Amino acid sequence: MTEPLPAVDKRVIVCADDFAINTSTSLGIAKLVRMGRLSATSAMVLSPRWASDATLLQDLRDQVDVGLHLDWTSDFAVAAGHGMRLGRAMRQALLGGFDSEQASTVVEHQLDLFEQHWRAPPDFVDGHQHVQQFAGIREALVAALVRRYGKGPEQPYLRISRAPPGMADLKSRVIAWMGAKTLEVAAEAADLRTANGLLGVYDFGGGQHRYAELMRRWLARATSGAILMCHPAQAAEPDDAIGIARAQEFAYLASPDFAHALERNRVTITRGGAVL
């Protein structure tokens, strides 16, 4: 069934995750920002590429929000000494949570690395594989943001990884179940801004045609202030588990089809500060 056309314009944050995970991802994200197809990107600051790849965004500061992609589960996090695979991280979060002192140290270190090479606080914070919501990590993150940035204009906003009503599949439900509501309540108590309503969750399968169909559905059901998450890259890198999907996402996001879908659904790609 065709989705009805929206009655009002909608302002949506389109965010590319995983900046600096590899060369193709960073180049693809920078290109899409220049095309006006993205309004945010979150950086993996434990990557050895972060220091150099940050320069790709320097002349785009007035076009894009740049945030911290808090990381506990990538190869970079494992190499840094605190990381672990997602399954183990989920079990730890559910069976007592992460140690608060260690979590605080890791969060502060990643914020330091972000600021060191971006020369400014992050516009927002989210998490690689949504770890910003995990027990022990979320409390350390909220405390660090309040301590470092207070309530001033430099305060980052937080992503709440929860699909809008009626849009949650099994994967989305699991993501939200890992602590979306608890993080939302903690952020509200600390007067931190949050972006609620996360679109873009899927299994990275099905090819570009399926991605286009999913995108049309996400745009049709999006509301102002929602985040539409994506993972584009200019090309598939051989050691990237979702490299093929990244290249397919890039091809769609750079295409006239995406522009037409935005227009049809009356969606304007917007930075967080303009809508939250």
The 8 nearest C-alpha neighbors of each residue, nearest first, counted from 0:
[[1, 2, 3, 216, 219, 4, 212, 215],
 [2, 0, 3, 4, 216, 219, 215, 212],
 [1, 3, 0, 4, 219, 216, 220, 5],
 [4, 2, 5, 1, 219, 264, 6, 0],
 [3, 5, 264, 2, 6, 263, 219, 265],
 [6, 4, 7, 264, 3, 265, 8, 219],
 [5, 7, 4, 8, 265, 3, 264, 9],
 [8, 6, 5, 9, 265, 4, 266, 264],
 [7, 9, 265, 266, 10, 6, 267, 5],
 [10, 8, 266, 223, 222, 267, 265, 11],
 [11, 9, 223, 267, 269, 266, 268, 224],
 [10, 12, 268, 225, 223, 224, 269, 226],
 [11, 13, 226, 269, 268, 270, 38, 227],
 [14, 12, 227, 37, 38, 226, 228, 39],
 [13, 15, 39, 228, 40, 37, 227, 12],
 [16, 14, 40, 229, 230, 228, 39, 41],
 [15, 17, 41, 230, 40, 18, 229, 14],
 [18, 16, 20, 42, 43, 41, 19, 15],
 [17, 19, 42, 25, 20, 41, 16, 43],
 [20, 18, 21, 49, 25, 48, 43, 42],
 [19, 21, 17, 18, 46, 43, 24, 22],
 [22, 20, 19, 24, 23, 25, 48, 18],
 [21, 23, 25, 24, 26, 19, 20, 48],
 [24, 22, 233, 232, 26, 25, 234, 21],
 [23, 25, 232, 27, 22, 21, 26, 28],
 [24, 26, 18, 28, 19, 22, 27, 23],
 [27, 25, 23, 29, 28, 24, 22, 30],
 [28, 26, 233, 232, 24, 30, 25, 29],
 [27, 29, 31, 25, 30, 26, 24, 32],
 [30, 28, 32, 26, 27, 31, 25, 33],
 [29, 31, 33, 27, 28, 32, 26, 34],
 [30, 32, 34, 28, 36, 33, 29, 37],
 [33, 31, 37, 35, 29, 34, 30, 36],
 [34, 32, 30, 31, 35, 29, 59, 36],
 [33, 35, 31, 32, 36, 30, 253, 37],
 [36, 34, 32, 33, 37, 31, 38, 268],
 [35, 37, 31, 34, 32, 252, 38, 268],
 [38, 36, 32, 13, 35, 39, 31, 14],
 [37, 39, 63, 270, 13, 269, 12, 14],
 [40, 38, 14, 64, 63, 65, 37, 13],
 [39, 41, 15, 14, 65, 16, 66, 64],
 [40, 42, 66, 68, 16, 67, 65, 18],
 [43, 41, 18, 68, 67, 44, 17, 66],
 [42, 44, 68, 45, 17, 46, 19, 18],
 [43, 45, 46, 49, 42, 113, 112, 109],
 [46, 44, 43, 75, 47, 76, 109, 49],
 [45, 47, 48, 44, 49, 75, 43, 20],
 [48, 46, 49, 45, 50, 44, 19, 51],
 [47, 49, 46, 19, 51, 50, 52, 21],
 [50, 48, 52, 19, 44, 51, 46, 47],
 [51, 49, 48, 116, 53, 52, 47, 54],
 [52, 50, 53, 49, 48, 54, 55, 47],
 [51, 53, 49, 54, 55, 48, 50, 19],
 [54, 52, 55, 51, 56, 50, 49, 117],
 [53, 55, 57, 52, 56, 51, 50, 58],
 [56, 54, 53, 52, 57, 29, 58, 26],
 [57, 55, 59, 54, 53, 58, 29, 60],
 [56, 58, 54, 59, 60, 55, 53, 117],
 [57, 59, 56, 60, 55, 61, 54, 62],
 [58, 60, 56, 62, 57, 61, 63, 33],
 [61, 59, 62, 58, 63, 57, 56, 64],
 [60, 62, 59, 63, 58, 64, 57, 270],
 [63, 61, 59, 60, 38, 32, 64, 270],
 [62, 64, 38, 39, 60, 61, 65, 59],
 [63, 65, 39, 122, 38, 270, 40, 66],
 [66, 64, 40, 122, 41, 39, 121, 63],
 [67, 65, 41, 121, 123, 122, 124, 42],
 [66, 68, 124, 41, 42, 69, 121, 125],
 [69, 67, 126, 41, 42, 125, 43, 127],
 [70, 68, 126, 67, 127, 125, 131, 71],
 [69, 71, 127, 72, 68, 126, 76, 73],
 [70, 72, 82, 76, 73, 83, 81, 130],
 [71, 73, 83, 84, 82, 85, 70, 76],
 [74, 72, 76, 75, 71, 77, 70, 82],
 [73, 75, 77, 76, 78, 72, 82, 83],
 [76, 74, 78, 73, 77, 45, 46, 79],
 [77, 75, 82, 79, 73, 71, 78, 74],
 [76, 78, 82, 74, 80, 79, 75, 83],
 [77, 79, 75, 80, 76, 74, 82, 81],
 [80, 78, 76, 77, 81, 75, 82, 45],
 [81, 79, 77, 78, 82, 76, 83, 75],
 [82, 80, 79, 77, 76, 71, 83, 105],
 [83, 81, 77, 76, 71, 72, 80, 79],
 [82, 84, 72, 77, 88, 87, 71, 85],
 [85, 83, 72, 87, 86, 88, 82, 73],
 [84, 86, 88, 87, 72, 89, 83, 128],
 [87, 85, 89, 88, 84, 90, 83, 91],
 [86, 88, 90, 89, 85, 84, 91, 83],
 [87, 89, 85, 91, 86, 90, 92, 83],
 [90, 88, 92, 86, 87, 91, 85, 93],
 [91, 89, 87, 93, 92, 88, 94, 86],
 [90, 92, 88, 94, 96, 93, 89, 87],
 [93, 91, 96, 134, 89, 90, 133, 94],
 [92, 94, 90, 91, 95, 96, 89, 134],
 [95, 93, 91, 92, 96, 90, 89, 97],
 [94, 96, 93, 92, 91, 97, 134, 135],
 [95, 97, 92, 134, 135, 91, 94, 93],
 [98, 96, 135, 99, 92, 136, 134, 91],
 [97, 99, 101, 100, 102, 135, 96, 136],
 [98, 100, 102, 135, 101, 103, 97, 139],
 [101, 99, 103, 102, 98, 104, 139, 97],
 [100, 102, 104, 103, 98, 99, 105, 97],
 [103, 101, 99, 105, 104, 100, 136, 98],
 [102, 104, 139, 100, 106, 101, 105, 99],
 [105, 103, 101, 107, 102, 106, 108, 100],
 [104, 106, 108, 102, 103, 107, 109, 101],
 [105, 107, 103, 109, 108, 104, 102, 110],
 [108, 106, 110, 104, 109, 105, 111, 103],
 [109, 107, 111, 105, 106, 110, 104, 112],
 [108, 110, 112, 106, 111, 107, 113, 105],
 [109, 111, 113, 107, 108, 112, 106, 114],
 [112, 110, 108, 114, 109, 113, 115, 107],
 [113, 111, 109, 115, 110, 114, 44, 108],
 [112, 114, 110, 111, 115, 116, 117, 44],
 [113, 115, 118, 117, 119, 111, 116, 112],
 [116, 114, 112, 113, 118, 117, 111, 119],
 [115, 117, 114, 118, 50, 113, 112, 53],
 [116, 118, 114, 119, 115, 113, 53, 120],
 [119, 117, 114, 116, 115, 120, 113, 121],
 [118, 120, 114, 117, 121, 115, 113, 116],
 [121, 119, 114, 122, 153, 118, 113, 155],
 [122, 120, 66, 123, 65, 155, 67, 119],
 [121, 123, 155, 66, 64, 65, 120, 156],
 [124, 122, 155, 156, 66, 121, 157, 67],
 [125, 123, 67, 157, 66, 68, 156, 158],
 [124, 126, 158, 68, 131, 69, 157, 67],
 [127, 125, 69, 129, 68, 131, 130, 128],
 [126, 128, 129, 70, 68, 69, 130, 125],
 [127, 129, 130, 126, 72, 85, 70, 174],
 [130, 128, 126, 127, 131, 132, 160, 125],
 [129, 131, 126, 132, 133, 128, 127, 71],
 [132, 130, 126, 137, 129, 133, 125, 136],
 [133, 131, 178, 137, 130, 179, 182, 129],
 [134, 132, 130, 136, 92, 137, 131, 178],
 [135, 133, 96, 92, 136, 137, 97, 132],
 [134, 136, 97, 96, 99, 138, 137, 98],
 [135, 137, 139, 133, 134, 138, 102, 140],
 [138, 136, 140, 132, 131, 139, 135, 133],
 [139, 137, 141, 140, 135, 136, 142, 134],
 [140, 138, 103, 136, 142, 137, 141, 102],
 [139, 141, 137, 143, 138, 142, 136, 144],
 [142, 140, 144, 138, 143, 139, 137, 145],
 [141, 143, 139, 145, 140, 144, 146, 138],
 [144, 142, 146, 140, 145, 141, 147, 139],
 [143, 145, 141, 147, 146, 142, 148, 140],
 [146, 144, 149, 142, 143, 148, 147, 141],
 [147, 145, 143, 144, 148, 149, 142, 141],
 [146, 148, 144, 145, 143, 149, 154, 142],
 [147, 149, 154, 145, 144, 146, 153, 150],
 [150, 148, 145, 151, 146, 147, 154, 144],
 [149, 151, 154, 148, 152, 145, 190, 191],
 [150, 152, 153, 154, 149, 148, 155, 145],
 [151, 153, 154, 150, 155, 148, 149, 272],
 [154, 152, 151, 148, 155, 120, 122, 150],
 [153, 155, 148, 152, 151, 150, 149, 156],
 [156, 154, 123, 122, 121, 153, 157, 124],
 [155, 157, 123, 192, 193, 124, 191, 154],
 [158, 156, 193, 124, 123, 194, 125, 192],
 [159, 157, 194, 125, 193, 160, 124, 195],
 [158, 160, 195, 179, 161, 194, 157, 183],
 [161, 159, 197, 175, 179, 158, 174, 129],
 [160, 162, 175, 197, 196, 159, 179, 163],
 [161, 163, 197, 196, 167, 166, 198, 171],
 [162, 164, 196, 166, 165, 161, 197, 167],
 [165, 163, 166, 162, 167, 196, 161, 220],
 [164, 166, 167, 163, 162, 168, 220, 221],
 [167, 165, 163, 164, 162, 168, 220, 198],
 [168, 166, 171, 162, 172, 165, 169, 163],
 [167, 169, 171, 170, 172, 166, 162, 201],
 [170, 168, 172, 171, 173, 167, 174, 201],
 [171, 169, 173, 172, 168, 174, 201, 200],
 [172, 170, 174, 167, 168, 169, 173, 162],
 [171, 173, 169, 175, 170, 174, 167, 176],
 [172, 174, 176, 170, 171, 175, 169, 177],
 [175, 173, 171, 172, 176, 177, 170, 160],
 [174, 176, 179, 161, 172, 177, 173, 160],
 [175, 177, 173, 178, 174, 172, 179, 180],
 [178, 176, 175, 174, 133, 132, 179, 173],
 [177, 179, 132, 181, 176, 180, 133, 175],
 [178, 180, 175, 182, 181, 159, 132, 160],
 [181, 179, 183, 182, 178, 184, 175, 159],
 [180, 182, 184, 178, 183, 179, 185, 132],
 [183, 181, 185, 179, 180, 184, 132, 186],
 [182, 184, 180, 186, 181, 185, 179, 187],
 [185, 183, 187, 181, 186, 182, 180, 188],
 [186, 184, 182, 188, 187, 183, 181, 189],
 [187, 185, 191, 189, 183, 188, 184, 182],
 [186, 188, 190, 184, 189, 185, 191, 183],
 [189, 187, 185, 186, 190, 184, 191, 183],
 [188, 190, 186, 187, 191, 185, 145, 141],
 [191, 189, 187, 188, 186, 192, 150, 145],
 [192, 190, 186, 189, 187, 193, 156, 157],
 [191, 193, 156, 157, 190, 194, 186, 275],
 [194, 192, 157, 156, 158, 195, 191, 159],
 [193, 195, 158, 159, 157, 225, 224, 196],
 [196, 194, 159, 225, 193, 197, 158, 161],
 [195, 197, 225, 163, 162, 161, 226, 198],
 [198, 196, 162, 226, 161, 160, 227, 225],
 [197, 199, 227, 200, 162, 228, 226, 217],
 [198, 200, 228, 227, 229, 201, 197, 217],
 [199, 201, 198, 171, 202, 228, 170, 197],
 [202, 200, 203, 199, 170, 204, 171, 168],
 [201, 203, 204, 200, 170, 205, 244, 241],
 [204, 202, 244, 201, 241, 205, 206, 245],
 [205, 203, 202, 206, 244, 201, 209, 210],
 [204, 206, 209, 207, 203, 210, 208, 202],
 [207, 205, 208, 209, 204, 210, 247, 244],
 [206, 208, 210, 247, 209, 211, 248, 251],
 [209, 207, 211, 210, 206, 212, 205, 213],
 [208, 210, 212, 205, 211, 207, 206, 213],
 [211, 209, 207, 213, 212, 208, 214, 206],
 [212, 210, 214, 208, 209, 213, 207, 215],
 [213, 211, 209, 215, 210, 214, 208, 216],
 [212, 214, 210, 216, 211, 215, 217, 209],
 [215, 213, 217, 211, 216, 212, 210, 218],
 [214, 216, 218, 212, 213, 217, 219, 260],
 [217, 215, 219, 213, 214, 218, 220, 212],
 [218, 216, 214, 220, 219, 215, 221, 213],
 [217, 219, 221, 215, 220, 216, 214, 264],
 [218, 220, 216, 217, 264, 221, 215, 2],
 [219, 221, 217, 218, 216, 222, 166, 2],
 [222, 220, 218, 219, 217, 225, 223, 11],
 [221, 223, 225, 9, 224, 220, 11, 10],
 [224, 222, 10, 9, 11, 225, 221, 274],
 [223, 225, 11, 274, 275, 10, 222, 194],
 [226, 224, 196, 11, 223, 222, 195, 197],
 [227, 225, 12, 197, 13, 228, 11, 198],
 [226, 228, 198, 13, 199, 197, 12, 14],
 [227, 229, 199, 14, 15, 198, 226, 13],
 [228, 230, 15, 199, 14, 231, 16, 227],
 [229, 231, 15, 16, 245, 248, 17, 232],
 [232, 230, 245, 249, 248, 246, 24, 229],
 [231, 233, 24, 27, 245, 246, 23, 234],
 [234, 232, 27, 23, 246, 249, 24, 26],
 [235, 233, 246, 232, 23, 236, 242, 245],
 [236, 234, 242, 243, 246, 237, 245, 232],
 [235, 237, 239, 242, 238, 234, 23, 21],
 [238, 236, 239, 235, 242, 240, 243, 234],
 [237, 239, 236, 240, 242, 235, 241, 21],
 [240, 238, 242, 241, 236, 237, 235, 243],
 [239, 241, 242, 238, 237, 243, 236, 244],
 [242, 240, 244, 239, 243, 245, 203, 235],
 [241, 243, 235, 239, 245, 244, 236, 240],
 [244, 242, 235, 246, 245, 241, 247, 234],
 [243, 245, 247, 241, 246, 242, 203, 248],
 [244, 246, 231, 232, 242, 248, 243, 247],
 [247, 245, 234, 249, 232, 243, 248, 244],
 [248, 246, 244, 250, 207, 249, 245, 243],
 [247, 249, 231, 245, 251, 246, 250, 252],
 [250, 248, 231, 246, 252, 247, 251, 232],
 [249, 251, 247, 253, 248, 252, 254, 246],
 [250, 252, 254, 248, 253, 249, 257, 247],
 [251, 253, 249, 254, 257, 250, 248, 36],
 [254, 252, 250, 251, 249, 31, 255, 257],
 [255, 253, 251, 256, 252, 257, 250, 258],
 [254, 256, 258, 257, 259, 253, 251, 252],
 [257, 255, 259, 254, 258, 260, 251, 252],
 [256, 258, 260, 259, 255, 252, 254, 261],
 [259, 257, 255, 261, 256, 260, 262, 254],
 [258, 260, 262, 256, 257, 261, 263, 255],
 [261, 259, 257, 263, 262, 258, 264, 256],
 [262, 260, 266, 258, 264, 259, 263, 265],
 [261, 263, 265, 259, 260, 264, 258, 266],
 [264, 262, 260, 265, 261, 259, 4, 266],
 [263, 265, 261, 262, 266, 219, 5, 260],
 [266, 264, 8, 262, 263, 261, 9, 267],
 [267, 265, 9, 261, 264, 10, 8, 262],
 [266, 268, 10, 269, 9, 11, 265, 261],
 [269, 267, 11, 12, 10, 13, 38, 266],
 [268, 270, 12, 11, 10, 38, 267, 271],
 [271, 269, 38, 272, 273, 12, 64, 63],
 [270, 272, 273, 274, 275, 12, 269, 64],
 [271, 273, 274, 270, 275, 269, 122, 64],
 [274, 272, 271, 270, 275, 269, 10, 224],
 [273, 275, 271, 224, 272, 10, 270, 269],
 [274, 271, 272, 224, 273, 194, 192, 193]]
